[in-house]
Amino acid sequence: MAEQLPTGNNGAGFAPSTARVLIIDPDVRFGLLLKGYLEGRGWKAEWVEDGRKALQHWETYRPDLLITELQGKDLDGFELLDALSRIGRPPPVVICTRMAGVSSWTDGVFRRLGVRAVLVRPVRFPEVAQTLEEVMAQITDTMAAIPAVAVP
């Protein structure tokens, strides 16, 4: 079960086909299977195997959402999220990791890095997809709550 960081959610106004997700995971099999599963559910998904490739891909793909493993060979998940926060406002992040105990960490560290949910593996792909949908619905709800500003 995903640990949701509190943000509020009524589930309105989101369709997976309008969102791009970037999967960062060194496990080729997991990454490609998750990519295929999400695409089958209507997501636009890309997969890269490490944080360095994610940073390079970031410039051209501009994902709406990241799903990342915290452990990595070149640039781990923490380093990746820190680097993205320095470039500009990173997209919301879902951590999907094999690291035991990560779900018990304080949400302050994660919130600073844009993390909205944490999944500890093993996970089932329907749980991942549901978590992504909930996070995107939160974002949609938040954007809808921001009042329009008239520009003179």
Secondary structure as GFF3:
##gff-version 3
##sequence-region A 1 152
A	DSSP	beta_strand	3	4	.	.	.	ID=ss1
A	DSSP	three_ten_helix	16	18	.	.	.	ID=ss2
A	DSSP	beta_strand	20	24	.	.	.	ID=ss3
A	DSSP	alpha_helix	28	40	.	.	.	ID=ss4
A	DSSP	beta_strand	44	48	.	.	.	ID=ss5
A	DSSP	alpha_helix	51	61	.	.	.	ID=ss6
A	DSSP	beta_strand	65	68	.	.	.	ID=ss7
A	DSSP	alpha_helix	77	87	.	.	.	ID=ss8
A	DSSP	beta_strand	93	97	.	.	.	ID=ss9
A	DSSP	three_ten_helix	102	104	.	.	.	ID=ss10
A	DSSP	alpha_helix	107	112	.	.	.	ID=ss11
A	DSSP	beta_strand	115	120	.	.	.	ID=ss12
A	DSSP	alpha_helix	125	145	.	.	.	ID=ss13
###
